[in-house]
């Protein structure tokens, strides 16, 4: 059963490598089983953590030194950085958690030394200059001038290029990294992913590969799944729980691969900012996403209502905020429930139960092996409570021994004709063991 409860420890919101381990007890208390860190490598001139200049050098900010000092004693500080990563992974394992890092192999920084050493690894413009990657923002093409696009598919030296990526992954796996979040996985050839995943798992069979698949078509997601990924990302965060597009897309590939949802990440606005510091909504939406999908992730600060959007260039430890609200205990309980029931560790075909109210989101889901069923009813209105009535619960749940496994108030007994007053933002979760 492949599931993941991921805490994104955005590394630059903490002062340095030393600070990472100090956060582990808090993460463990909330019952997360993965700690994901964004790129901690040496960035290029732009300072973006996703513009990697050297895959084997560390960001001097995390080492507490100046860039010039690190360059003068590069090997020394590489060994120091390695020791921090190795120790951090060991400390996570002591708490029965695993560490995941970003894998950025679609591009490097435009000032990477690889451009001079291996120019044949890069895509070129018609005039022979290095090509910058880009993306459409509506109808406008945005070019990232600080990045250089790798030619993973047609490089004349593809064999050595692919070997370089494999050695890179194995290097960090050797330091204790157990998972890789594959940035812009849809922009990397499926054949390369198959090669990397197969080769890495020969040596480290339990390694988890998570594909960033946001904005991908269902067909592209299926192609990525077939490359061997253990997890893909879904777009539940952008679903209003009403429009048909999400389920239409989701049901085309669900059941083939576990998927990860999140209320916010390093690319989005902070949830607390988006919803005006509504802690009830944060808990309600977290519960929905945690119970709907096999994987759930939050970013450092979600639990405290942080409102400043993360900037992959400029965010530092000085942007660490005061606590706006504290939902740590709610997250702990939801994650505990998610870890206990197999049906909550998988993606499956969900059936929406319509109460005829825009304030209520409700769904039914049966486990893929047919042995479990859940029924969730959530009041997404955090200002007003609502009465709900569900006739024929025994028929809906295919049994009489229904349990209320909600993270908040639990009913001692669930009757055939359910009547319940949902508090503002309350989410109820009912469970039935079928066989």
N, C-alpha and C positions, 0 to 999 in steps of 0.2 A: 504494500500500500504506500504509494508515493504521495506524501503531503509535506507542506512546509509552512511554518509560521515564522516569517522573516522580519527581523528588526534591522532597518537601514540606519546604521551608525554613520551618518555623514561625517567624514573624518575631520573636516575643517571647522566644524562647529565646536570641536574640542581643541585644546591648545596644542597638543603634540601626541606622539606615540604613547607616552606614559599615560595619558588621560584615557586612552581606549579601554585598557583593562579595568580602570576604576568604574567604568559604566556597566561592566558585565553582570554584576550582582543585580542591578536594577532590571536589566534585560531578562535575566533568568527568573526573577520574581514574577514577571509578566507572562511567563510560560512560553517564550519564544524558543525555537530550537535551531534557528539560523541567525547569524549576524552577518549582514552584507555591508561591505565597505566600498565606497566609490574609489576611482583611481587614486592611488597614493604615490604615483610615479612622478618623475621629473617632468614638469610641463614645459611647453615651448614659450615663445616670447609673449603670447597673449595672456598667459597665466591660466587659461582654462584647463581644468583637471582632465578634460576629455581630449585635450590636444597634447598627446604624449610625445616627448622629445627622446627619452631614453627609457626603454622597458626594464632595464636592470639598475636604474638609479632611482633614488627616492626624492620626493619633494622636500627641499631643505626646510620648509616651514614646519614639517612634522618632526624634524630632527632638531629644531631650535637653533639652526645655524644659518649663516649667510650663504647665498648661492656661490660666491667666489671661493669661500672656504671649502665647500663641498667639492667644487671642481678641482681644487688643488690636491685634495686627498680623496679622490673619487672611490678608490678601492676600499679604503678604511671605512667610509660612510656607507658604502654598499653592504659591507659586512655588519655594520651596526644596524642598518635598516633590516637586513635579513634576520638578525637576532630578535628584533622587536616583533616582526611578523611571526616568527617561529614561537616565541613566548606567548604572544597573544592567542595563537591557535591552541596552544597547550592549555592556557587558562580557560578558554571557551570550552574545550573538551572536558575539563574538570567539572564543568557545570552542565555537561551533556548537551552542549551546543556545538554547531559547526560553523566555520567561517567561509564566506563566499566573497569573491572579489570581482570587479569588473574586468571584462575581456574586450579590449578595443582593438580590433584587427582590420577594420575597414579603412582606416586612415592613420597617419601620424601627424605630428606638428609639421608645419612647413619648414621649420629650421632643424628638423631631426638629422642627426649624422648619417642615418641610413640613406638619405637622398644622395649624398656624395659617394657613400660606400657601395650602395646597391641601386643605382638609378633605374635599372631594368625592372625593379619591383614596383614601379609607380606608373600610373596612367599619365599620358602626355596629351597636351593640346596640339593642334596642328602645327604650331610653330616650335614644337619640341619642349616647351616649358612644362613644368609639373602641373597637373590638373588639380584644381580645388574642388572638393565635393560640394554639393548643394542640395536644396530641397525646396519644394513648392510650399509657399505660404499663401493659400488661396490661389490666385492667378499669378502671383509674383514669385519668381525664382530667387531664392536667397543663396548666395555663394559664401562659403566660409573661407575667408582668405587666410586664416591661420592654420588651415589643414591641408594636407597633401594626400591624395587618394591612392590607395594601394590597388594594384592590378592583380587581385588574387586569382582571376580566371584566365587571363591571357598573357601573363608575364612570360618572357622568353626564358626566365630562370625559375619557373614555377616550382620545380622540385625542391630547390633550396629555400625558396620563400616559404613554402608549406612546412618544411622541416624547421625553419626558424620559429614559426608559430608553435609547432609541437614542442620544441625544446623549451620555449618560453612557458607554456602551460605546465609542463612537467617540472620545471624549475620551482614554480610556486606551489605545485602540488607536493613537491618534496619538502617544502617549508611547513606544510600542514594545511594548506588551503584545500577545502573539500568540495567547493562549488564555484561555478563561474557564471556570472550574468553576462550574456553575450550581447554587447551593445550593437544596435542596428543589425541584428542577425539576418534580416531580410535583404540586406545589401551585400551579403557575403555568399558566394556560391554554395549551393547545397552539397556539392561534391567535396568541398573543403571541410564543411562541418562533419560530413560522414567520416572523412579521413581522421580528423582531429579527435572526434568523440570515440571512434573505434580504437584508435591507438592509445589514447589516454586511459581508457577503461581496461585495456590489457594489463596495465601496471597498477591502476587505481580504480578498481571496478565499481566502487561506491561513489565515485565523483558525480555530482549533479550538474547538469548543464541547463540553464534557464535562458530561453530566447526572448529578447525584446521583440515583440511582434505588434506593437501598437500601430494602428492605422493600416495594418495588413488586411487584404481580402481573406475570406475563409479559405479560398483555394491556395493562397500563399501560405497561410498558417498550416494547412495540411501538408504542403510541400516541406515546410520547415520541420514539422513533426516527424515526417518520414526520414529526415536526415539523422534522427537518433536522439533528439532532445528529450529531456526528462520533464520539462515544464515549458509552457508558453505563457505569455501575458494576455489578459483579456481586457476589454474596454468597459467593464461594468461601472467603473467610476463615472463615466459620461452618460450613463443610462438614467433616464428619469423614472424608471420603473413602469412606464406606460407604453411608450412607442415600441413598435414591433421590431425595429431594426436589430436590436441587440440579440434577442432570442432567435431571430431568423438566422443571423450569422453564427451565433454561439452553437446552435443545435446542428450545424453542418459539420462541426469537428469535435464537439464534446463527446467524451467516451473514448476518444483516441489517445488523449494525452491530458494530464492534469494541467490546470491553469491557475494563474496567480492574479489576484485582484488587490487593489490598494485604494484607500481614500485620498491619498496624496502621494507625490514623490518629488524628487529633486527638480523635475521639469514643470511641475504644476504650481498653481497658487496653493498656499496653505489652506487646509480645510477650515481652520478657525477664522481665517480672513474671509474666505468665500461665504461662510455661513454666520458671520457676525458674532463669533465667540459662543456659538450655541453648543454647549457640551452635551446636552441630551441628543442632539442630532448626530454628534460625533460618535457617541456610543451606539445609537440605533443603526447608523450606516455601517459602522464597523461590524456589528453583529450580523447584519444582512450579508455583507461581503464574505465574512468568515464562514457562514453557514451555507452560502450558495456555491462557493468554489472550494476546490481542494487546497488552494494556497492563499495566504493573506500576508500583506506586508504593510508596515508603517515606517515613516521616516522619523528620526530623532526629533522630538519636540511635539509630535502629534498628541502624545499623551498629556501634554501640558498646555495645549492650545497655542503653540507658537504661531505667529502671524506673518513673520517676514519670509518672503519667498526666497528660497535658496538660489544663490547666484554662483554658478560653477567657476566664475572668475574671481569674484570679490568677497564671497562669504568667508568670514573668519570666526574664531572663537569669541570675538568681541560682539558678534551678532547673536550669541546665546541669550535667550530672553528670560525675563521673569515668568513665573508660573501664572498663566491666565486662568486655567482650571486644571483639575487633576482627575483623570479618568483611569489611572493606573489599575485600581482594583477591578473596575469593569472589564478592562482588557485582560487582566489575569484570569478572571472567571470565564470569559468567553473562550479564551485560548485553552483553558483547562477542559471545557466541554468539547471543544473541537478535537482535542487530542484523544478523548476517550471513546468517541464513536466512529466506527469505520466509514459510515455514510458521509460524515462531515470531512473526510479525508480524500474524497473523490469528487470529480465532476460527473454529473449525470443529467439526463433530460428532465428539465423542470417544467411543471405544469402550473400556470398562474391560476390562483383561485380568486375570482372576482367578487368583491363585496359591494361593488357598485359605488365605491367611495374613493375619491382621489387621495384621501388621507391614509388609506390602508394599502399596504403592499403585502401580498400573501402568496406563498407558493408551496407546492407539494413536490416531493422528490423521492423516488424509490432507488435503492442502491443498485448498482450494476449487476450484482449477483442475485437480486431479488429477495434478499433476506431482511432488509430494513426499510423503514419509511419515515420521513419527517414531514411536518407541516408547520410552516412558519407564518405568523401573523404579526405584522409590525405597524404601529401607528407612526407614520413619518411626520405627522403634525406634532411639533414639540410644544405647542401652545394650548391645545385643547384635547381633552380625553374623548373617547368614543366607545359606545357600547357595540359589541360584536355578538352575533348569534350564528352558530354553525350547527344546523341540524344534521343528523346522520353521521356523526363523527366516527362511529364504529365502521360504517360502510366506507367512508373516505379513507380511513387509516387501515382498513382491511383487518380489523381485530378489535378486541375488547380491552386489552391490557395496555392502554395508552399511558405513557409517562409524560409529565411536564418536566422538561429538562432545561427550562429557561435559566438564564444567568441571574435574573432578578427574582421576584416573587414566584413561587411555585405552588400550583394547585395540588392539594393532597390527593384529589381524585378527579379524573376527567370523565365527564358523563357523555352519553350519546348525543344529547342536545346541549351543546356548549353555549353558555351565556357568560360573557366576561366583559368587564369595563377596562379597556386599555388606557393606561395613563399616557399623558403626552410623551411621545418618544419611546414608549415601551415596546419591546419585542418579545413575543412568546414563541417558544419552540417545543413542539410535541413530537414524541418518538414512539415508534411501534416496532418491536421485533417480530418479524413475520415467520421465520422458520428456525 
